[in-house]
Amino acid sequence: MVLRGYVPTSEETLQTLAALRLQSLNSDFSTHAPFPRLEELFPPHVLHARLPPLPHQPPTKCRGARLRAGLLAGGLWGQALAKQRAERDQRLRGRLREEGASTMAAIVEKWKLLQGMGRPEAMAAYVALVREWPGFGSTLFDVDLHAVRPQLGVVEGQPWQWATLTPLSLQSPVGSGPQHLWLGIGAKAVSLYKPGEPEPLDSFCYGRISSFGASDSSTFRLSVEDRDLLFETSQVDEIAQLLNTYLASAAAQRLPRPQEPPVSPPTSEPTMLPQGLCPAAGPWQHRPPVGSSHS
């Protein structure tokens, strides 16, 4: 999870996590201790993010220009461009090696400070750091949020509207286009994260989910109160299975125990629930994919 970049935190914390992993694997620092590869300790994408972006080359506009570009590519100009690309790639690889060496040196220095820490302590400290992220324990899926459509007043055939997300709000379903997000599915709530951001854009408990289902093998729909959210993802089945598991568990917890009669709600003012928690909003429904049938 950490190495895949699914724990948004600072580079300093990532280096500390890598040092704790070394301590748990090798005990105290030693020049004779085996060193894992850096990508086994530290998220590779963090190093790549330090590299300068590749220069943007605008597309060729007309057929004649494309033909001239093709002819040039096969001659001296093409050889010169190929040489420039090779030199640029070599510089980037050299820069990446430098960044990797610098990061490994910082990790080793932190590792030396952990001298005397036992393996159980190192593992406990590692988990404690990761648990500081509010989304810890959730399973994260890469999704593209394509549209949000209000359910109230929807007529058949109404087109989906592009989604614009604002922090902790999905109230304005108009905007510029699909957005790449993390869909976090946890034991108590479903959350939407902007990749790399520690706080969710929106979070809703299972009592707010009225239905969900797959439109096709790569499109997943989630109905939350008065909104339909449409996602594109390659993990439709995994998302549906995990939601089924958590929703069934949430429904079982709401049922009163046989030996304990249900308690009537108090007549005083209702308790304000924190963000992401809410009372049950009615039974949820798992709508099967289009074309499936039930006996």
C-alpha positions as CSV (number, residue, x, y, z in Angstrom):
1,M,0.0,0.0,0.0
2,V,2.8,2.4,0.9
3,L,5.0,1.5,-2.0
4,R,2.1,1.8,-4.4
5,G,1.6,5.4,-3.3
6,Y,-1.7,4.8,-1.5
7,V,-0.7,6.4,1.7
8,P,-0.5,10.2,1.1
9,T,2.1,11.6,3.4
10,S,5.3,13.6,3.3
11,E,8.7,12.4,1.9
12,E,10.1,12.6,5.4
13,T,7.5,10.2,6.7
14,L,8.1,7.9,3.8
15,Q,11.8,7.8,4.6
16,T,11.1,7.0,8.2
17,L,8.8,4.2,7.2
18,A,11.6,2.8,4.9
19,A,14.0,3.0,7.9
20,L,11.6,1.2,10.1
21,R,11.2,-1.5,7.5
22,L,15.0,-1.9,7.4
23,Q,15.1,-2.2,11.2
24,S,12.5,-4.9,11.2
25,L,14.2,-6.8,8.4
26,N,17.9,-6.5,9.5
27,S,17.9,-5.2,13.0
28,D,20.6,-2.5,13.8
29,F,22.5,-0.9,11.0
30,S,25.5,-2.7,9.6
31,T,27.6,-2.2,6.5
32,H,27.3,-6.0,6.1
33,A,23.5,-6.1,6.3
34,P,21.7,-6.9,3.0
35,F,20.1,-3.9,1.4
36,P,16.8,-4.3,-0.5
37,R,16.4,-2.3,-3.7
38,L,15.2,1.2,-3.2
39,E,11.9,0.4,-4.9
40,E,11.2,-2.2,-2.2
41,L,11.5,0.5,0.5
42,F,10.3,3.8,-1.1
43,P,7.5,4.6,-3.6
44,P,9.2,4.9,-7.0
45,H,6.6,7.5,-8.2
46,V,8.0,10.0,-5.7
47,L,11.4,9.9,-7.3
48,H,9.9,10.2,-10.8
49,A,7.9,13.2,-9.7
50,R,11.1,15.1,-9.1
51,L,12.2,14.8,-12.7
52,P,11.5,17.7,-15.1
53,P,8.5,17.1,-17.4
54,L,9.1,16.1,-21.0
55,P,8.8,18.9,-23.5
56,H,5.4,19.1,-25.1
57,Q,5.4,18.7,-28.9
58,P,2.2,20.1,-30.5
59,P,0.6,17.7,-33.0
60,T,1.2,18.3,-36.7
61,K,-1.8,20.2,-38.2
62,C,-2.0,19.3,-41.9
63,R,-1.2,16.4,-44.1
64,G,1.5,18.3,-46.0
65,A,3.3,19.1,-42.7
66,R,3.0,15.5,-41.6
67,L,4.5,14.3,-44.9
68,R,7.4,16.8,-44.6
69,A,7.9,15.7,-41.0
70,G,8.0,12.1,-42.1
71,L,10.6,12.8,-44.8
72,L,12.7,14.8,-42.3
73,A,12.5,11.9,-39.8
74,G,14.0,9.6,-42.3
75,G,17.0,11.9,-43.1
76,L,19.6,13.9,-41.2
77,W,17.0,15.8,-39.1
78,G,15.6,12.5,-37.9
79,Q,19.0,11.3,-36.9
80,A,19.6,14.5,-35.0
81,L,16.3,14.2,-33.2
82,A,17.0,10.6,-32.3
83,K,20.3,11.7,-30.9
84,Q,18.7,14.5,-28.8
85,R,16.1,12.1,-27.4
86,A,18.9,9.6,-26.5
87,E,20.9,12.3,-24.7
88,R,17.8,13.5,-22.9
89,D,16.9,10.0,-21.7
90,Q,20.4,9.5,-20.5
91,R,20.3,12.7,-18.5
92,L,17.0,11.7,-17.0
93,R,18.3,8.3,-16.0
94,G,21.4,10.0,-14.5
95,R,19.2,12.4,-12.5
96,L,17.0,9.5,-11.3
97,R,20.1,7.6,-10.1
98,E,21.2,10.8,-8.2
99,E,17.8,11.2,-6.6
100,G,17.7,7.5,-5.7
101,A,21.2,7.7,-4.1
102,S,20.2,10.8,-2.1
103,T,17.0,9.2,-0.9
104,M,18.7,6.0,0.1
105,A,21.4,8.0,2.1
106,A,18.6,9.8,4.0
107,I,16.9,6.5,4.7
108,V,20.1,4.9,6.0
109,E,20.7,7.9,8.3
110,K,17.3,7.4,9.8
111,W,18.0,3.7,10.1
112,K,21.1,4.4,12.2
113,L,19.0,6.4,14.7
114,L,16.9,3.3,15.4
115,Q,19.7,1.3,16.9
116,G,18.5,-0.9,19.8
117,M,14.9,-1.0,18.6
118,G,13.6,-4.5,18.4
119,R,11.7,-6.0,15.4
120,P,8.2,-5.9,17.2
121,E,8.8,-2.3,18.2
122,A,9.8,-1.3,14.6
123,M,6.7,-3.0,13.2
124,A,4.5,-1.4,15.7
125,A,6.0,2.1,14.9
126,Y,5.6,1.4,11.2
127,V,1.9,0.6,11.6
128,A,1.3,3.5,13.9
129,L,2.7,5.9,11.3
130,V,0.5,4.5,8.6
131,R,-2.6,4.5,10.8
132,E,-2.3,8.3,11.1
133,W,-3.8,8.6,7.6
134,P,-7.7,8.8,8.1
135,G,-8.2,6.4,5.2
136,F,-6.2,3.6,6.8
137,G,-7.9,0.2,6.6
138,S,-9.8,1.1,3.4
139,T,-9.3,-0.7,0.1
140,L,-8.4,1.9,-2.6
141,F,-9.4,1.6,-6.2
142,D,-8.3,3.8,-9.1
143,V,-11.5,5.1,-10.8
144,D,-12.5,7.8,-13.2
145,L,-15.6,9.7,-12.0
146,H,-17.4,10.5,-15.3
147,A,-20.7,11.9,-14.1
148,V,-23.0,12.8,-11.3
149,R,-26.7,12.9,-11.9
150,P,-29.4,14.0,-9.4
151,Q,-32.0,11.3,-8.9
152,L,-34.8,13.7,-7.9
153,G,-36.9,14.8,-10.9
154,V,-34.8,12.7,-13.3
155,V,-36.6,11.8,-16.5
156,E,-35.8,8.7,-18.6
157,G,-33.1,9.4,-21.1
158,Q,-31.7,12.5,-19.3
159,P,-28.0,12.7,-20.2
160,W,-25.3,12.4,-17.4
161,Q,-23.7,15.6,-16.4
162,W,-20.0,16.1,-16.0
163,A,-18.9,16.1,-12.5
164,T,-17.1,18.9,-10.6
165,L,-16.0,18.0,-7.1
166,T,-15.5,20.5,-4.3
167,P,-14.1,19.4,-0.9
168,L,-16.7,17.4,1.0
169,S,-19.4,18.2,-1.5
170,L,-20.9,16.7,-4.6
171,Q,-23.7,19.2,-4.8
172,S,-22.7,20.8,-8.1
173,P,-22.8,18.2,-10.9
174,V,-21.6,20.4,-13.7
175,G,-18.0,20.9,-14.8
176,S,-15.3,20.1,-17.2
177,G,-15.1,16.3,-17.5
178,P,-14.0,13.1,-15.9
179,Q,-11.7,13.1,-12.9
180,H,-9.2,10.5,-11.8
181,L,-9.9,9.6,-8.1
182,W,-9.4,7.0,-5.5
183,L,-12.5,5.2,-4.4
184,G,-11.9,4.1,-0.8
185,I,-14.1,1.3,0.6
186,G,-13.9,0.8,4.3
187,A,-15.8,-1.0,7.0
188,K,-17.9,2.0,7.9
189,A,-17.9,4.3,4.9
190,V,-17.1,4.9,1.2
191,S,-14.9,7.8,0.4
192,L,-13.6,9.7,-2.6
193,Y,-10.0,10.9,-2.6
194,K,-8.0,13.0,-4.9
195,P,-4.8,10.9,-5.5
196,G,-2.2,11.9,-3.0
197,E,-4.5,14.0,-0.8
198,P,-5.0,12.8,2.8
199,E,-8.5,14.2,3.3
200,P,-11.5,12.8,1.3
201,L,-13.4,15.0,-1.2
202,D,-16.5,13.3,0.1
203,S,-17.4,10.5,2.4
204,F,-20.7,8.7,3.0
205,C,-21.7,5.8,5.3
206,Y,-23.5,2.7,4.1
207,G,-26.8,3.9,5.3
208,R,-26.7,6.6,2.6
209,I,-26.1,4.1,-0.3
210,S,-29.4,3.2,-1.8
211,S,-28.1,1.0,-4.7
212,F,-25.1,0.1,-6.8
213,G,-24.4,-2.0,-9.9
214,A,-22.4,-2.5,-13.0
215,S,-23.6,-1.0,-16.3
216,D,-21.0,-3.0,-18.2
217,S,-17.6,-4.6,-17.5
218,S,-15.9,-1.3,-16.9
219,T,-18.6,1.0,-15.7
220,F,-19.8,1.1,-12.1
221,R,-22.8,3.1,-10.7
222,L,-23.2,4.1,-7.1
223,S,-26.5,5.7,-5.9
224,V,-26.0,7.9,-2.8
225,E,-29.2,9.5,-1.5
226,D,-30.3,11.9,-4.3
227,R,-27.3,11.4,-6.6
228,D,-26.0,8.8,-9.0
229,L,-22.3,8.5,-9.4
230,L,-20.9,6.9,-12.5
231,F,-17.3,5.5,-12.4
232,E,-15.1,3.9,-15.1
233,T,-12.8,1.3,-13.7
234,S,-11.2,-2.1,-14.5
235,Q,-12.1,-3.4,-11.0
236,V,-15.9,-3.5,-11.2
237,D,-16.3,-7.0,-9.8
238,E,-13.8,-6.4,-6.9
239,I,-15.7,-3.2,-5.9
240,A,-19.1,-4.9,-6.1
241,Q,-17.9,-7.8,-4.0
242,L,-16.4,-5.7,-1.3
243,L,-19.4,-3.4,-1.1
244,N,-21.6,-6.5,-0.8
245,T,-19.5,-7.7,2.1
246,Y,-19.5,-4.4,4.0
247,L,-23.2,-3.7,3.4
248,A,-24.2,-7.2,4.6
249,S,-22.2,-6.6,7.7
250,A,-23.7,-3.2,8.3
251,A,-27.2,-4.6,7.9
252,A,-26.5,-7.4,10.3
253,Q,-25.2,-4.9,12.9
254,R,-28.4,-2.9,12.6
255,L,-30.6,-5.9,13.5
256,P,-31.5,-6.1,17.3
257,R,-30.3,-9.0,19.2
258,P,-33.0,-11.6,20.2
259,Q,-32.3,-11.3,23.9
260,E,-32.3,-7.5,23.8
261,P,-35.5,-5.8,22.8
262,P,-35.0,-2.7,20.6
263,V,-34.7,0.5,22.5
264,S,-37.0,3.4,21.5
265,P,-35.3,6.5,20.4
266,P,-35.1,9.4,22.9
267,T,-37.6,12.2,22.5
268,S,-34.9,14.8,22.9
269,E,-33.2,16.6,20.0
270,P,-31.4,14.2,17.7
271,T,-27.6,13.8,18.1
272,M,-25.6,15.4,15.3
273,L,-23.4,12.7,13.7
274,P,-19.9,13.5,12.5
275,Q,-19.0,13.7,8.8
276,G,-19.3,10.3,7.1
277,L,-21.6,8.8,9.6
278,C,-25.4,8.7,9.4
279,P,-28.4,6.6,10.4
280,A,-29.8,4.0,8.0
281,A,-31.6,5.5,5.0
282,G,-33.6,2.4,4.2
283,P,-32.6,-1.0,2.7
284,W,-29.9,-1.0,0.1
285,Q,-30.3,-2.7,-3.2
286,H,-27.6,-4.3,-5.3
287,R,-28.7,-4.0,-8.9
288,P,-27.2,-6.7,-11.1
289,P,-25.3,-5.9,-14.3
290,V,-27.4,-5.4,-17.4
291,G,-28.3,-8.7,-19.0
292,S,-28.1,-10.8,-15.8
293,S,-31.1,-12.6,-14.5
294,H,-32.4,-13.9,-11.2
295,S,-34.2,-17.2,-10.5
